């Protein structure tokens, strides 16, 4: 169960939770706030009616899920979009192949989101150059680059386009240290193995890593990440779409 630090709960800006999770299962995670991304429009349909105070559900099209790509329906996405404050997981994945198809779908998603006050959790595995190029061409003020392992030049391009970065304990010290501290958020990517998170919002290890990098305490690292989220949500004008409990917390920072 997550614990409060300076009155702030753990912040997990990218995790995978089944859309049929029970209220009791969520309650067991404590006071943490979690961005629960989905992998397909079908999963998003299952999540669209949920109203969980401590979970922000995502509208996703995971680039590595072939079935999700095959079932892509821009009209369905557009219909669902007004009901979500978060779009994710979307983006590009080199190992999944069919990169031109993936790029076309990601371009569609960015186009449909272009005038929407949402946050967007972006996957870029093996395709950081292509992702940052597309974001430079179609910028959106709510982008969060999840588990980003791009070069210094690609980081600079992403920052210039307005993007933030969610980091986890599976990333190397150098990869996390390369990111500007005022653009960093915490994540677990649960249930991915490499970050070794035992549950969604198990951010203790990544908070300690950030504390070491920034020469602050883990408590101060958590506060900084929450303030970064407030800045991002304000930049994207997404506060009014977020769950009330999350929006109120951000406004009180």
C-alpha positions in Angstrom: 0.0 0.0 0.0 1.3 3.4 -0.9 2.2 5.9 1.9 1.8 9.7 2.0 4.9 11.9 1.8 4.3 15.5 2.8 0.6 14.8 2.4 1.2 13.6 -1.2 0.4 10.1 -2.3 2.6 8.1 -4.7 2.2 9.1 -8.4 2.2 6.5 -11.1 1.9 8.1 -14.5 1.9 4.9 -16.5 0.7 1.5 -15.4 -1.5 -1.3 -16.8 -4.6 -2.3 -14.8 -7.4 -4.5 -16.1 -10.5 -2.5 -16.8 -12.6 -4.9 -14.7 -10.5 -4.3 -11.6 -12.7 -4.2 -8.5 -13.1 -1.3 -6.1 -11.6 -3.5 -3.3 -8.5 -4.2 -5.4 -8.0 -0.5 -6.1 -8.6 0.3 -2.4 -5.7 -2.1 -1.6 -3.4 0.3 -3.4 -4.0 3.0 -0.8 -4.0 6.7 -1.6 -1.8 6.5 -4.7 -3.0 8.1 -8.0 -2.5 6.0 -11.1 -2.7 6.7 -14.8 -4.1 3.4 -16.1 -3.3 3.1 -19.8 -5.2 0.8 -22.1 -3.9 -1.2 -25.1 -6.8 -1.1 -27.4 -10.1 0.6 -28.2 -11.9 -2.5 -26.9 -10.2 -2.1 -23.5 -11.0 1.6 -23.5 -14.6 0.8 -24.1 -14.5 -1.3 -20.9 -13.0 1.5 -19.0 -15.0 4.5 -20.3 -17.8 4.2 -17.7 -15.5 3.9 -14.7 -15.4 6.7 -12.2 -12.5 5.8 -9.9 -11.3 8.7 -7.7 -7.7 7.6 -7.7 -7.3 6.3 -11.2 -7.2 8.3 -14.5 -8.1 5.8 -17.2 -6.5 6.1 -20.7 -7.8 5.7 -24.2 -5.2 3.6 -25.9 -3.9 2.1 -29.1 -0.7 0.2 -28.1 1.6 0.1 -31.1 3.0 -3.3 -30.3 -0.5 -5.0 -30.2 -1.3 -6.2 -33.7 -4.9 -6.8 -32.9 -5.3 -3.3 -31.6 -3.8 -1.9 -34.8 -6.0 -4.0 -37.0 -9.1 -2.9 -35.1 -8.3 0.8 -35.2 -11.4 2.9 -35.9 -10.9 6.6 -35.9 -14.6 7.2 -35.5 -14.7 5.0 -32.4 -11.7 6.8 -31.0 -13.3 10.2 -31.7 -16.5 9.1 -30.0 -14.7 7.9 -26.9 -12.2 10.8 -26.6 -14.5 13.4 -24.9 -14.9 10.9 -22.0 -11.2 10.6 -21.3 -8.6 13.0 -19.7 -5.7 10.7 -20.7 -4.9 9.1 -24.1 -2.5 6.2 -23.8 -0.8 4.1 -24.5 -0.1 5.2 -28.0 3.1 5.8 -30.1 5.6 3.6 -32.0 7.4 0.4 -31.3 10.3 -0.7 -33.6 10.3 -4.4 -32.7 6.6 -4.7 -33.5 7.3 -4.1 -37.2 5.0 -2.4 -39.8 6.4 1.0 -38.8 4.8 2.9 -41.6 1.4 1.5 -40.5 2.2 2.5 -36.9 3.2 6.0 -38.0 -0.1 6.4 -39.8 -2.1 5.4 -36.8 0.0 7.6 -34.4 -0.5 10.5 -36.9 -4.3 9.8 -36.8 -4.2 9.9 -33.0 -2.3 13.1 -32.8 -4.6 14.7 -35.3 -7.7 13.6 -33.4 -6.2 15.0 -30.1 -5.0 18.2 -31.6 -7.7 20.4 -30.2 -8.4 18.2 -27.1 -7.3 19.2 -23.5 -5.9 15.8 -22.7 -2.6 14.2 -21.5 -1.0 11.7 -23.9 1.2 8.8 -22.7 3.5 8.0 -25.6 5.4 4.7 -26.2 8.7 5.1 -28.2 10.6 1.8 -27.8 13.3 1.6 -30.4 11.7 4.5 -32.2 12.7 7.6 -30.3 13.9 9.5 -33.3 10.7 8.9 -35.2 8.5 9.7 -32.3 10.2 13.0 -31.5 10.1 13.9 -35.2 6.4 13.3 -35.3 5.8 15.3 -32.1 7.8 18.2 -33.6 5.5 18.1 -36.7 2.3 17.6 -34.7 3.0 19.0 -31.2 0.5 18.6 -28.4 0.9 20.3 -25.0 -0.1 17.2 -23.0 2.5 14.7 -24.1 4.3 12.4 -21.6 7.0 10.3 -23.1 6.9 7.0 -21.2 10.2 5.2 -20.5 12.0 7.4 -23.0 15.6 6.3 -23.9 16.4 8.9 -26.6 19.6 10.7 -27.3 20.4 14.1 -25.8 19.4 15.7 -29.2 16.1 13.8 -29.1 15.4 14.9 -25.5 16.1 18.5 -26.6 13.6 18.1 -29.5 11.0 16.6 -27.2 11.4 19.4 -24.7 11.1 22.0 -27.4 7.8 20.4 -28.5 6.5 20.7 -24.9 6.8 17.1 -23.8 7.3 15.7 -20.3 8.8 12.3 -19.4 7.7 9.5 -17.0 10.5 7.5 -15.6 10.7 4.1 -13.7 13.2 2.1 -11.8 14.0 -0.1 -14.8 15.7 2.9 -16.5 19.4 3.4 -15.9 20.7 6.2 -13.7 22.1 7.9 -16.8 18.9 7.7 -18.7 16.9 9.3 -15.9 19.6 11.9 -15.2 19.6 13.1 -18.8 16.1 14.4 -18.5 15.4 17.9 -17.2 14.2 17.8 -13.6 11.3 20.1 -14.3 9.8 17.7 -16.9 10.0 14.4 -15.0 7.1 12.3 -13.6 7.2 8.9 -11.9 5.7 5.7 -13.3 6.0 1.9 -12.8 4.8 0.5 -16.1 3.4 -2.3 -14.0 3.4 -5.3 -14.6 6.6 -4.9 -16.7 9.4 -6.9 -15.2 12.4 -4.6 -15.5 11.2 -1.9 -13.1 10.5 -4.6 -10.4 7.4 -2.8 -9.1 5.4 -5.1 -6.9 2.1 -3.3 -7.7 0.9 -0.2 -9.5 2.2 2.9 -7.7 5.2 1.1 -6.2 7.4 4.2 -6.9 9.8 3.9 -3.9 12.8 2.8 -6.0 12.3 5.4 -8.7 11.8 8.2 -6.2 15.1 7.2 -4.5 16.9 7.2 -7.9 15.6 10.7 -8.7 16.5 11.9 -5.2 20.1 10.7 -5.8 20.2 12.4 -9.2 18.8 15.7 -8.0 20.6 15.7 -4.6 17.3 16.0 -2.7 15.4 13.7 -0.3 12.9 11.1 -1.7 10.2 13.3 -0.2 11.4 16.3 -2.1 11.6 14.2 -5.3 7.9 13.2 -4.9 6.8 16.8 -4.4 8.8 17.9 -7.5 7.1 15.3 -9.6 3.7 16.3 -8.4 4.5 19.9 -9.2 5.6 18.9 -12.6 2.3 17.2 -13.2 0.5 20.3 -12.2 2.6 22.3 -14.7 1.8 19.8 -17.4 -1.9 19.7 -16.7 -2.0 23.4 -16.7 -0.1 23.7 -20.0 -2.5 21.2 -21.6 -5.5 22.9 -20.0 -6.5 19.4 -18.8 -7.3 20.1 -15.2 -11.1 20.2 -15.7 -11.1 16.8 -17.4 -9.1 15.0 -14.7 -10.8 13.2 -11.8 -12.0 15.7 -9.2 -9.8 14.3 -6.5 -6.7 14.6 -8.7 -7.6 18.1 -9.9 -8.2 19.3 -6.4 -4.9 17.9 -5.2 -3.0 19.6 -8.1 -4.7 22.9 -7.4 -3.8 22.7 -3.7 0.0 22.3 -4.4 
